[in-house]
Amino acid sequence: MSDRKLIKVRCWNSPACGRVYSWLAPLDSWELLIACPFCHEEALIRLAPHVRPDHVVMAGGDLPPLALEVLDLPDELPSEPRPPEEA
């Protein structure tokens, strides 16, 4: 994973904020830490729950199917508060 994708995120800080914002996210990790542009609270967005396996059979020889993972994101991603840093 090394592409970037425009995602929509709902701020976890509700009822103080709870707004939806767009973010051009680098997809090089299963977790993203970003700050809401409205309330400036940091949020954790988890991408791992949106990964699904996808199998493609390669023709020729006795090769096993090539297992791929596909990122199947919803229109709007939920967020959660940033976990406290461990000392």
C-alpha positions as CSV (number, residue, x, y, z in Angstrom):
1,M,0.0,0.0,0.0
2,S,1.5,3.3,-1.0
3,D,-1.2,5.2,-2.8
4,R,-3.2,8.2,-1.6
5,K,-7.0,8.3,-1.5
6,L,-9.5,11.0,-0.8
7,I,-11.5,9.8,2.2
8,K,-14.4,11.3,4.2
9,V,-14.1,11.1,8.0
10,R,-16.6,11.8,10.7
11,C,-15.1,13.5,13.7
12,W,-15.4,11.5,16.9
13,N,-15.7,14.6,19.0
14,S,-19.5,14.6,19.2
15,P,-21.6,16.6,20.1
16,A,-19.0,19.4,20.2
17,C,-18.1,18.7,16.6
18,G,-19.1,15.5,14.8
19,R,-18.6,17.1,11.4
20,V,-17.6,15.2,8.2
21,Y,-14.4,16.3,6.5
22,S,-12.4,15.1,3.5
23,W,-8.7,14.1,3.7
24,L,-6.2,13.0,1.1
25,A,-4.8,10.1,3.0
26,P,-1.6,8.2,2.3
27,L,-2.5,4.5,2.4
28,D,0.8,3.3,3.7
29,S,-0.5,2.1,7.1
30,W,-3.6,0.4,8.5
31,E,-4.1,3.3,11.0
32,L,-4.1,7.0,10.3
33,L,-3.7,9.8,12.9
34,I,-5.1,13.1,11.7
35,A,-6.6,16.2,13.3
36,C,-10.1,17.4,12.6
37,P,-9.8,20.7,10.6
38,F,-12.8,22.1,12.6
39,C,-12.2,21.3,16.3
40,H,-8.5,20.3,15.9
41,E,-8.9,17.1,18.0
42,E,-6.7,14.3,16.9
43,A,-8.4,11.2,15.6
44,L,-7.5,7.6,14.9
45,I,-8.9,6.1,11.7
46,R,-8.6,2.3,11.4
47,L,-8.5,0.9,7.8
48,A,-7.9,-2.7,8.7
49,P,-11.6,-3.5,9.3
50,H,-12.2,-2.5,5.7
51,V,-9.7,-4.9,4.1
52,R,-11.2,-7.9,2.4
53,P,-9.4,-10.8,0.7
54,D,-9.7,-11.1,-3.0
55,H,-8.3,-14.2,-4.9
56,V,-7.1,-14.2,-8.4
57,V,-6.1,-17.4,-10.1
58,M,-3.0,-17.2,-12.2
59,A,-3.1,-19.4,-15.3
60,G,-0.2,-21.7,-16.1
61,G,1.5,-24.5,-14.2
62,D,0.6,-25.7,-10.8
63,L,0.8,-22.3,-9.1
64,P,-1.5,-21.6,-6.2
65,P,-4.0,-18.7,-6.4
66,L,-2.4,-15.3,-5.7
67,A,-4.1,-13.9,-2.6
68,L,-4.6,-10.2,-2.7
69,E,-6.1,-7.8,-0.2
70,V,-8.5,-5.1,-1.3
71,L,-9.3,-1.9,0.6
72,D,-13.1,-1.6,0.5
73,L,-13.8,1.7,2.1
74,P,-17.3,3.0,2.9
75,D,-18.3,6.5,1.8
76,E,-17.7,7.8,5.3
77,L,-15.1,6.5,7.8
78,P,-15.7,6.6,11.5
79,S,-13.0,7.9,13.8
80,E,-12.1,7.5,17.4
81,P,-10.1,9.5,19.9
82,R,-6.3,9.2,19.7
83,P,-5.2,6.7,22.3
84,P,-2.9,8.1,25.1
85,E,0.8,7.7,24.4
86,E,2.6,5.1,26.5
87,A,5.4,6.4,28.7
